Amino acid sequence: MYRMFGHVFSRRTSFLVRCFHVAKKFSNPEPEDILFSALCLNLRQRRWNTLHQFSSSLTNPLISRVLREFRSSPKLALEFYNWVLRSNTVAKSENRFEASCVMIHLLVGSRRFDDALSIMANLMSVEGEKLSPLHVLSGLIRSYQACGSSPDVFDSLVRACTQNGDAQGAYEVIEQTRAEGFCVSVHALNNFMGCLLNVNEIDRFWKVYKEMDSLGYVENVNTFNLVIYSFCKESKLFEALSVFYRMLKCGVWPNVVSFNMMIDGACKTGDMRFALQLLGKMGMMSGNFVSPNAVTYNSVINGFCKAGRLDLAERIRGDMVKSGVDCNERTYGALVDAYGRAGSSDEALRLCDEMTSKGLVVNTVIYNSIVYWLFMEGDIEGAMSVLRDMNSKNMQIDRFTQAIVVRGLCRNGYVKEAVEFQRQISEKKLVEDIVCHNTLMHHFVRDKKLACADQILGSMLVQGLSLDAISFGTLIDGYLKEGKLERALEIYDGMIKMNKTSNLVIYNSIVNGLSKRGMAGAAEAVVNAMEIKDIVTYNTLLNESLKTGNVEEADDILSKMQKQDGEKSVSLVTFNIMINHLCKFGSYEKAKEVLKFMVERGVVPDSITYGTLITSFSKHRSQEKVVELHDYLILQGVTPHEHIYLSIVRPLLDRENGRP
């Protein structure tokens, strides 16, 4: 017992003695100075258990003071900062915030930008403090002078905002920093403008870019690259090239990104000739300063693959290897997908083996591509074999794999196997995707197995999946096509009770179902309740009105169509509906007038228009009138309905020409 107390007393005495010796360094030591010195002493030796004895005495100024003391040892300062955050006794929000601001200054000053960005992101995230960028900025400004910081810290805050996709937050930081007498660098401004392009705020990007000069900023290569990228996004390749030459005139040398932007833009617009010209002249256009890299070659290879020119894609790959640039997963991924699309699955699989032999990993994206194209070829066994290979290599099956397999099996008539595959996925809890359930439901509805489709819907509810408009719409449309209006309306009612929003497709299905039941009044009531109506909605009502001979109602619907969207609202389908019913009513000349009217409005008749008119005229008008109508339609650019032309028109033309 005596030894135990002696040991404890000895440890406590040793601790007090150390504090005493530290305190002797001060002529009139304050309690906080003694505590500060003790903290620093124990922190240098990483005595975390001893430090814990001080946690209840830690204050904002003391934490900040300790962090600043270790500015030359940022790693140790960061360890202390993290320890402060983990200590419940000092977990007050303001303690965390002030300590965070000081820590950010120290990390930026020691060029540990990733760690600084991580702290900023945590402060502004939902999981963290959820502070506004301006709140963080105010804290950084308050601690700026004491930390001997630099404007780089404000650049870092702008970057933290842009990494989070918060363009507005970045803008507010830039403006407020200027108002406080500081200024972010051109790098931060480039970061902000890049964020604007990424979120497609193109007009705002140009506004900021035009203000750069007046604010005293000088464009650098990254600024020019952003302007080039903005033009490439809008497929303005020659404008992008013009910016490239302006960059050279300004004495700014391009980098590989400058070329990659233009080459990728050319490939995406299908201008492979321009892409090849840029690739071949990179050295000359950059004073032999820039050479193609893997991104450059991959853009061109992918462009040729998308264009179906595998021969040229392989030629570029050969050039890539000769220049000493290694092929990577993106190179092989583009080629594998292209060979699969071309029906050369064996070559796609050979490329996978080649990848493995070079130490590259065949990832899930590449496997998904092979499985997809095998299903498209109808090679079910081949697709499932690749899937088994994925499992044997412990490859992660993602929601795209799942969707590809379910759709592929259903597409090839293996709906039962698709259901079994989906069941296995659900049991293993690998991935749950509403798209696959919707696919199964679609195929059951198509095969008129509505009870099975109901089961899929029930399964989705049991699993807690968030049903969407497609889930409900598929089943509603299926029941309506089977004439089961009451069941369709029950499902619709259930959807509304679950606070799900209906869409135009569902409304059109219901309008169509009500119209076919002869419930024109109810159908019109649904249309009136719809916030948005489209041409399908009105065409459905028009068709049913004309079918029942209600011409006045049809006129009223046509009037509403034109009021909603002017001439654009009346489509080819609308005219075909009117022509069809006019012919059924025996109003052949009126149908011909509608035909001429639609042509005058720039609506080109199609084979359905041709078939309806020629069939009706052949039964009730002279042969000359039929041939005359045929000639008129051909002059309007109509491709004749093959069967009707051969059975009706061709014999008439042969007689006119004296052929037997």
C-alpha positions in Angstrom: 0.0 0.0 0.0 2.8 2.4 1.0 4.6 1.7 -2.3 1.5 2.4 -4.3 1.0 5.8 -2.7 4.6 6.5 -2.9 4.6 5.8 -6.7 1.6 8.1 -7.2 3.1 10.8 -5.0 6.4 10.5 -6.9 4.7 11.0 -10.3 2.7 14.0 -9.1 5.8 15.5 -7.5 7.7 15.0 -10.7 5.0 16.8 -12.7 4.9 19.7 -10.2 8.7 20.0 -10.2 8.7 20.3 -14.0 6.1 23.0 -13.8 8.1 24.8 -11.1 11.3 24.8 -13.2 9.3 26.1 -16.2 7.8 28.8 -14.0 11.2 30.0 -12.8 11.9 31.2 -16.3 9.4 34.0 -15.7 10.1 36.9 -13.4 6.4 37.2 -12.4 4.8 34.2 -13.9 1.0 34.4 -14.6 -1.0 31.2 -14.1 -1.8 31.1 -17.8 1.9 31.4 -18.6 2.7 28.5 -16.3 -0.1 26.4 -18.0 1.0 27.4 -21.5 4.6 26.3 -20.7 3.4 23.0 -19.3 1.3 22.4 -22.3 4.1 23.1 -24.7 6.5 20.9 -22.7 4.2 17.9 -22.6 3.1 18.5 -26.2 6.7 18.3 -27.5 7.0 14.9 -25.8 3.5 13.9 -27.0 2.4 13.1 -23.4 -1.3 13.0 -24.3 -2.4 11.5 -21.0 -0.7 14.3 -19.1 -2.2 16.9 -21.4 -5.6 15.6 -20.6 -5.2 16.9 -17.1 -5.2 20.4 -18.5 -8.3 20.0 -20.8 -10.7 21.6 -18.4 -8.5 24.7 -18.2 -8.1 25.2 -21.9 -9.5 28.5 -23.3 -9.7 30.0 -26.7 -6.6 32.3 -26.4 -4.6 29.5 -24.8 -5.4 27.0 -27.6 -4.5 29.6 -30.2 -1.3 30.5 -28.4 -0.1 26.9 -28.2 -0.9 26.4 -31.9 1.0 29.5 -32.9 4.0 28.4 -30.8 4.3 25.3 -33.0 4.0 27.1 -36.3 7.4 25.7 -37.2 6.1 22.2 -36.4 2.8 22.1 -38.3 2.5 18.3 -37.9 2.7 18.5 -34.1 0.4 21.5 -34.1 -2.2 19.5 -36.2 -2.0 16.6 -33.8 -2.7 19.0 -30.9 -5.6 20.6 -32.9 -7.1 17.2 -33.5 -6.7 16.3 -29.8 -8.5 19.5 -28.9 -11.4 18.6 -31.2 -11.6 15.1 -29.7 -11.6 16.3 -26.1 -15.2 16.6 -24.9 -14.3 19.2 -22.3 -13.2 21.6 -25.0 -15.7 20.7 -27.7 -17.6 24.0 -27.6 -18.3 25.4 -31.0 -16.4 28.7 -30.6 -13.3 26.9 -29.3 -13.4 24.7 -32.3 -13.8 27.6 -34.7 -11.1 29.9 -33.3 -8.7 27.0 -33.1 -9.6 26.0 -36.6 -8.9 29.4 -38.0 -5.4 29.5 -36.4 -4.7 26.0 -37.6 -5.7 27.0 -41.1 -3.3 29.9 -41.1 -0.4 27.6 -39.9 -1.1 24.9 -42.5 -1.3 27.4 -45.4 1.9 29.0 -44.2 3.6 25.6 -44.2 2.2 24.8 -47.7 0.0 22.0 -46.3 -2.9 23.1 -48.4 -4.8 19.8 -48.5 -5.0 19.7 -44.7 -6.1 23.3 -44.6 -8.8 22.7 -47.2 -10.0 19.7 -45.2 -10.6 21.8 -42.1 -12.3 24.5 -44.1 -14.6 22.0 -45.8 -15.5 20.5 -42.4 -16.4 23.9 -41.1 -18.7 24.6 -44.0 -20.2 21.1 -44.3 -23.5 19.8 -43.0 -21.6 17.2 -40.9 -19.4 19.9 -39.5 -20.2 23.4 -38.2 -22.2 24.4 -41.3 -20.7 27.8 -41.2 -21.1 30.2 -44.2 -17.9 31.1 -46.2 -18.2 34.7 -45.0 -18.3 33.5 -41.3 -15.1 31.5 -41.9 -13.5 34.5 -43.7 -14.3 36.8 -40.7 -12.5 34.3 -38.3 -9.5 34.1 -40.6 -9.3 37.9 -40.8 -9.5 38.2 -37.0 -6.6 35.8 -36.5 -4.6 37.0 -39.6 -2.2 39.4 -38.0 -1.5 37.3 -34.8 -0.6 34.3 -37.0 1.6 36.3 -39.3 -0.3 34.9 -42.2 -0.4 35.7 -45.9 -3.2 36.3 -48.5 -2.7 32.7 -49.6 -5.2 31.8 -46.8 -7.9 33.6 -48.7 -7.0 31.9 -51.9 -7.4 28.6 -50.0 -10.9 29.6 -48.8 -12.0 30.4 -52.3 -10.7 27.0 -53.4 -12.6 25.3 -50.6 -15.8 26.9 -51.8 -15.2 25.9 -55.4 -14.3 22.3 -54.5 -17.8 22.2 -52.8 -19.4 23.6 -56.0 -20.3 26.8 -54.1 -19.7 29.4 -56.7 -21.7 32.1 -54.9 -19.8 31.5 -51.7 -16.5 31.9 -53.6 -17.7 35.1 -55.1 -18.8 36.5 -51.7 -15.3 35.7 -50.2 -13.5 37.4 -53.1 -15.7 40.5 -52.8 -15.5 40.7 -49.0 -11.7 40.1 -49.0 -11.3 43.1 -51.3 -13.6 45.2 -49.0 -11.4 44.3 -46.0 -8.3 45.6 -47.8 -6.9 42.3 -48.9 -6.8 40.8 -52.4 -7.0 37.2 -53.7 -4.5 36.2 -56.3 -5.2 35.5 -60.0 -5.0 31.8 -59.1 -8.0 32.1 -56.8 -9.9 34.1 -59.4 -9.1 31.4 -62.0 -10.4 28.9 -59.5 -13.7 30.8 -59.2 -14.1 31.2 -62.9 -13.4 27.5 -63.4 -16.2 26.7 -60.9 -18.6 29.0 -62.9 -17.8 27.0 -66.0 -18.4 23.7 -64.2 -21.8 24.7 -63.0 -22.6 26.1 -66.5 -22.8 29.8 -65.4 -21.3 30.9 -68.7 -22.6 34.4 -68.8 -21.3 35.1 -65.3 -17.9 33.6 -66.3 -17.6 36.2 -69.1 -18.6 39.0 -66.8 -15.9 38.1 -64.3 -13.3 37.6 -67.0 -14.0 41.0 -68.5 -13.6 42.7 -65.1 -10.1 41.1 -64.5 -8.1 43.8 -66.2 -9.9 46.7 -64.4 -9.2 44.9 -61.1 -5.5 44.8 -61.9 -5.2 41.1 -62.7 -2.8 39.8 -65.4 -4.0 36.7 -67.3 -1.8 33.6 -66.9 -1.8 30.3 -68.8 -4.6 29.0 -66.6 -6.8 32.0 -67.3 -6.3 31.5 -71.1 -7.1 27.8 -70.7 -10.4 28.6 -69.0 -11.4 30.9 -71.9 -10.4 28.2 -74.4 -12.4 25.7 -72.4 -15.4 28.0 -72.4 -15.4 28.2 -76.2 -14.9 24.4 -76.5 -17.9 23.8 -74.3 -20.0 25.8 -76.8 -18.3 23.9 -79.8 -16.6 27.2 -80.9 -13.3 25.7 -81.9 -12.0 28.5 -84.1 -12.7 31.0 -81.4 -10.8 28.8 -79.0 -7.9 28.7 -81.5 -8.0 32.5 -81.7 -7.6 32.7 -77.9 -4.6 30.3 -78.2 -2.9 32.7 -80.7 -3.7 35.7 -78.5 -2.1 33.9 -75.6 1.1 33.6 -77.6 1.0 37.2 -78.6 0.8 38.1 -74.9 4.0 36.2 -74.3 2.2 33.4 -72.3 3.4 30.0 -73.4 0.7 27.2 -73.6 0.9 24.0 -71.6 -0.4 20.6 -72.5 -3.8 21.5 -71.0 -4.2 24.2 -73.6 -3.9 21.7 -76.4 -5.9 19.0 -74.6 -8.9 21.4 -74.2 -9.0 22.1 -78.0 -8.4 18.5 -79.0 -11.0 17.1 -76.7 -13.5 19.8 -77.9 -12.8 18.9 -81.5 -13.3 15.2 -80.8 -16.6 15.8 -79.0 -17.9 17.8 -82.0 -16.7 15.0 -84.3 -14.2 17.2 -86.0 -11.4 14.6 -86.0 -9.5 16.3 -88.8 -9.0 19.4 -86.6 -8.1 17.2 -83.7 -5.4 15.4 -85.7 -4.0 18.7 -87.0 -3.6 20.0 -83.5 -2.1 16.7 -82.3 0.5 16.8 -85.1 1.4 20.4 -84.6 1.7 20.6 -80.8 5.5 20.8 -80.9 5.6 23.5 -83.6 2.8 25.6 -81.9 4.5 25.5 -78.5 8.1 26.0 -79.6 8.8 22.3 -79.0 7.9 22.9 -75.3 4.8 20.7 -75.2 4.3 17.1 -76.1 1.2 15.0 -76.1 0.4 13.1 -72.9 -1.9 10.2 -72.1 -4.9 12.6 -71.9 -4.2 14.0 -75.4 -3.9 10.5 -77.0 -6.9 9.2 -75.1 -9.1 12.0 -76.3 -8.3 11.3 -80.0 -8.6 7.5 -79.5 -12.0 8.0 -77.9 -13.1 10.3 -80.7 -12.3 7.8 -83.3 -13.9 5.0 -81.3 -17.1 7.0 -81.0 -16.9 7.6 -84.8 -16.6 3.8 -85.4 -13.1 4.2 -86.9 -11.3 1.6 -84.9 -8.5 1.4 -87.6 -7.6 5.0 -86.9 -8.0 4.6 -83.1 -5.5 1.7 -83.2 -3.1 3.8 -85.3 -3.2 6.5 -82.7 -2.6 4.0 -80.0 0.5 2.8 -82.0 1.8 6.4 -82.1 1.1 6.7 -78.4 3.3 3.7 -77.6 6.0 4.8 -80.0 6.2 8.2 -78.3 6.8 6.5 -75.0 3.4 7.3 -73.4 1.9 4.3 -71.7 -1.6 3.2 -72.4 -3.8 3.3 -69.3 -7.3 2.2 -68.2 -9.0 5.0 -70.2 -7.2 4.0 -73.4 -8.3 0.4 -73.1 -11.8 1.3 -71.9 -12.5 3.4 -75.0 -11.2 0.6 -77.3 -13.0 -2.2 -75.4 -16.3 -0.3 -75.7 -15.8 0.4 -79.4 -15.0 -3.2 -80.2 -18.0 -4.3 -78.3 -20.2 -1.9 -80.2 -18.8 -3.2 -83.4 -19.7 -6.7 -82.4 -16.1 -7.8 -81.9 -16.5 -9.1 -78.4 -13.6 -11.5 -78.8 -11.2 -8.6 -79.5 -12.6 -6.7 -76.6 -11.9 -9.6 -74.3 -8.4 -10.0 -75.8 -7.7 -6.4 -74.9 -8.7 -7.1 -71.3 -6.1 -9.9 -71.2 -3.6 -7.5 -72.6 -4.4 -5.0 -69.9 -3.8 -7.6 -67.2 -0.5 -8.7 -68.7 0.6 -5.0 -68.5 -0.3 -4.8 -64.8 -3.4 -2.7 -65.4 -6.7 -3.5 -63.7 -9.8 -4.2 -65.7 -12.2 -2.1 -63.7 -16.0 -2.3 -63.3 -16.6 0.3 -66.0 -14.8 -1.9 -68.6 -16.5 -5.1 -67.5 -19.9 -3.3 -67.6 -19.2 -2.3 -71.2 -18.4 -5.9 -72.3 -21.4 -7.3 -70.5 -23.7 -4.7 -72.1 -22.5 -5.4 -75.7 -22.7 -9.1 -75.2 -26.3 -8.8 -74.1 -27.0 -6.5 -77.2 -25.6 -9.3 -79.4 -27.9 -11.7 -77.7 -25.0 -13.7 -76.2 -26.5 -14.4 -72.9 -24.1 -17.1 -71.9 -21.1 -14.9 -72.8 -22.5 -12.0 -70.7 -23.2 -14.2 -67.7 -19.7 -15.7 -68.0 -18.1 -12.3 -67.8 -20.3 -11.5 -64.8 -19.1 -14.7 -63.1 -15.5 -13.7 -63.9 -16.2 -10.4 -62.1 -17.5 -12.2 -59.1 -14.5 -14.6 -59.0 -12.2 -11.5 -59.0 -14.2 -9.9 -56.2 -15.1 -7.0 -58.5 -17.6 -4.7 -57.0 -21.0 -4.9 -58.8 -22.4 -1.4 -59.0 -25.8 -0.1 -59.9 -24.8 0.1 -63.6 -23.9 -3.6 -63.7 -27.2 -4.4 -62.1 -29.2 -2.3 -64.5 -27.3 -3.8 -67.5 -27.8 -7.4 -66.5 -31.5 -6.9 -65.6 -32.2 -5.0 -68.9 -30.1 -7.4 -70.9 -31.9 -10.5 -69.6 -35.4 -8.9 -70.0 -34.5 -7.6 -73.5 -33.6 -11.2 -74.6 -36.8 -12.7 -73.1 -35.2 -14.0 -69.8 -37.5 -12.1 -67.5 -37.7 -14.9 -64.9 -33.9 -15.0 -64.8 -33.8 -11.3 -64.4 -36.1 -11.5 -61.4 -33.9 -14.2 -59.8 -30.8 -12.1 -60.4 -32.5 -9.1 -58.8 -33.6 -11.3 -55.8 -30.0 -12.4 -55.3 -28.7 -8.8 -55.4 -31.4 -7.8 -52.8 -30.5 -10.7 -50.5 -26.8 -10.0 -50.6 -27.6 -6.3 -50.1 -25.0 -5.5 -52.8 -26.8 -2.5 -54.3 -30.4 -1.4 -54.6 -31.4 0.5 -57.7 -34.9 1.6 -58.5 -34.1 1.6 -62.2 -33.8 -2.3 -62.2 -37.2 -2.7 -60.5 -38.8 -0.3 -63.0 -37.2 -2.3 -65.8 -38.8 -5.5 -64.5 -42.1 -3.8 -64.0 -42.0 -2.5 -67.6 -41.4 -6.0 -69.1 -44.2 -7.5 -67.0 -46.6 -4.8 -68.1 -45.5 -5.3 -71.7 -46.2 -9.0 -71.4 -49.6 -8.2 -69.7 -48.5 -9.9 -66.4 -49.9 -7.1 -64.3 -50.0 -9.2 -61.1 -46.3 -9.8 -61.4 -45.8 -6.0 -61.9 -47.9 -5.4 -58.8 -45.5 -7.7 -56.9 -42.5 -5.8 -58.0 -44.1 -2.5 -56.8 -44.9 -4.2 -53.5 -41.3 -5.4 -53.2 -40.0 -1.9 -53.7 -42.2 -0.6 -50.9 -41.1 -3.4 -48.5 -37.5 -2.6 -49.3 -38.0 1.0 -48.5 -37.0 2.2 -52.0 -38.1 5.7 -53.0 -40.6 5.1 -55.8 -40.6 7.6 -58.7 -43.1 8.7 -61.3 -41.8 6.0 -63.7 -42.6 3.3 -61.1 -46.2 4.4 -60.8 -46.6 5.5 -64.4 -45.6 2.1 -65.8 -48.3 0.3 -63.8 -51.0 2.9 -64.3 -50.4 2.8 -68.1 -50.5 -1.0 -68.0 -53.8 -1.2 -66.3 -55.3 1.5 -68.5 -54.3 -0.4 -71.7 -56.0 -3.5 -70.3 -59.2 -1.4 -69.7 -58.9 -1.6 -65.9 -59.5 2.1 -65.2 -60.6 1.6 -61.6 -57.3 -0.2 -60.6 -55.2 2.5 -62.5 -57.0 5.3 -60.6 -56.3 3.4 -57.3 -52.6 3.3 -58.0 -52.7 7.0 -58.9 -54.5 7.8 -55.7 -51.9 5.8 -53.7 -49.1 7.8 -55.5 -50.7 11.1 -54.5 -51.1 9.9 -50.8 -47.4 9.2 -50.8 -46.7 12.8 -51.8 -45.3 11.8 -55.1 -45.6 14.2 -58.0 -47.3 13.1 -61.2 -45.9 13.9 -64.5 -47.2 14.6 -68.0 -46.9 11.0 -69.1 -49.1 9.7 -66.3 -51.7 12.5 -66.9 -51.7 11.7 -70.6 -52.3 8.0 -69.9 -55.2 8.8 -67.6 -56.7 11.2 -70.2 -56.4 8.5 -72.8 -58.0 5.9 -70.6 -60.9 8.1 -69.7 -61.4 9.1 -73.3 -61.5 5.5 -74.5 -64.1 4.8 -71.9 -66.3 7.5 -73.4 -65.8 9.7 -70.3 -64.9 12.8 -72.2 -66.1 15.1 -69.4 -63.8 13.4 -66.9 -60.9 13.5 -69.3 -61.4 17.2 -69.9 -61.6 17.8 -66.1 -58.2 16.1 -65.7 -56.8 18.3 -68.5 -58.1 21.4 -66.9 -56.5 20.4 -63.6 -53.1 19.8 -65.3 -50.6 22.7 -64.8 -48.7 21.7 -67.9 -50.3 20.2 -71.1 -48.5 19.0 -74.2 -49.4 18.1 -77.7 -50.1 14.4 -76.7 -52.7 15.5 -74.2 -54.7 17.5 -76.8 -54.2 15.0 -79.5 -55.8 12.3 -77.3 -58.8 14.5 -76.6 -59.1 15.5 -80.3 -59.0 11.9 -81.4 -61.7 10.8 -79.0 -63.9 13.8 -79.8 -63.7 13.1 -83.6 -64.2 9.4 -83.0 -67.6 10.1 -81.4 -68.4 12.7 -84.1 -68.4 15.6 -81.7 -67.0 18.2 -84.2 -67.8 21.2 -82.1 -65.8 19.8 -79.2 -62.9 19.0 -81.6 -63.0 22.6 -82.8 -62.8 23.8 -79.2 -59.8 21.6 -78.5 -58.0 22.9 -81.6 -58.6 26.4 -80.5 -57.1 25.7 -77.1 -54.1 24.1 -78.7 -53.4 27.2 -80.8 -53.9 29.5 -77.8 -51.4 27.6 -75.7 -48.5 27.5 -78.1 -49.5 29.1 -81.3 -48.7 27.2 -84.6 -46.1 25.0 -82.9 -48.9 23.3 -80.9 -50.5 21.6 -83.9 -48.2 18.8 -85.0 -48.1 16.2 -87.8 -50.0 13.8 -85.5 -52.7 16.4 -85.0 -53.2 16.7 -88.7 -53.2 13.0 -89.3 -55.9 12.6 -86.7 -58.1 15.2 -88.4 -57.4 13.7 -91.9 -58.2 10.2 -90.7 -61.5 11.2 -89.1 -62.6 13.4 -92.0 -62.0 10.5 -94.4 -64.1 8.2 -92.1 -66.9 10.8 -92.1 -66.7 10.9 -96.0 -65.4 14.5 -96.0 -62.7 13.7 -98.6 -62.3 17.2 -100.1 -62.2 18.6 -96.6 -59.4 16.1 -95.8 -57.5 17.3 -98.9 -57.9 20.9 -97.7 -56.4 20.0 -94.4 -53.5 18.4 -96.2 -52.8 21.6 -98.2 -53.1 23.6 -95.0 -50.6 21.5 -93.2 -48.1 21.8 -96.1 -48.5 25.6 -96.2 -47.6 25.7 -92.5 -44.4 23.7 -93.1 -45.6 20.4 -91.7 -44.4 17.6 -94.0 -46.8 14.7 -94.5 -45.6 11.2 -93.7 -46.4 7.6 -94.8 -49.4 7.5 -92.4 -50.8 10.6 -94.1 -50.2 9.0 -97.5 -51.7 5.7 -96.5 -54.9 7.2 -95.0 -55.6 9.5 -98.0 -54.7 7.1 -100.8 -56.7 4.2 -99.3 -59.8 6.5 -98.8 -59.6 8.2 -102.2 -59.1 4.8 -104.0 -62.5 3.7 -102.6 -64.5 6.8 -103.2 -62.8 8.9 -105.9 -61.7 8.4 -109.5 -58.4 6.8 -110.5 -57.2 10.1 -111.8 -57.8 11.8 -108.4 -55.9 9.0 -106.7 -52.9 9.4 -109.1 -53.1 13.2 -108.8 -53.1 12.9 -105.0 -50.1 10.5 -105.1 -48.1 12.9 -107.3 -48.8 15.8 -105.0 -47.7 13.9 -101.9 -44.5 12.8 -103.7 -43.7 16.4 -104.6 -44.0 17.3 -100.9 -41.2 14.8 -100.1 -43.4 12.0 -98.8 -42.0 8.4 -98.8 -45.0 6.3 -99.9 -46.3 3.5 -97.7 -44.8 0.5 -99.6 -47.8 -1.9 -99.4 -50.4 0.7 -100.3 -48.2 2.0 -103.2 -47.7 -1.5 -104.6 -51.3 -2.6 -104.2 -53.2 0.6 -105.2 -51.0 3.2 -106.9 -48.6 1.1 -108.9 -51.4 -0.7 -110.9 -53.0 2.6 -111.7 -49.7 4.0 -113.0 -49.1 0.9 -115.1 -52.5 1.3 -116.7 -51.8 5.0 -117.5 -48.6 4.0 -119.2 -50.3 1.1 -121.1 -48.6 -1.6 -119.2 -50.5 -4.9 -118.7 
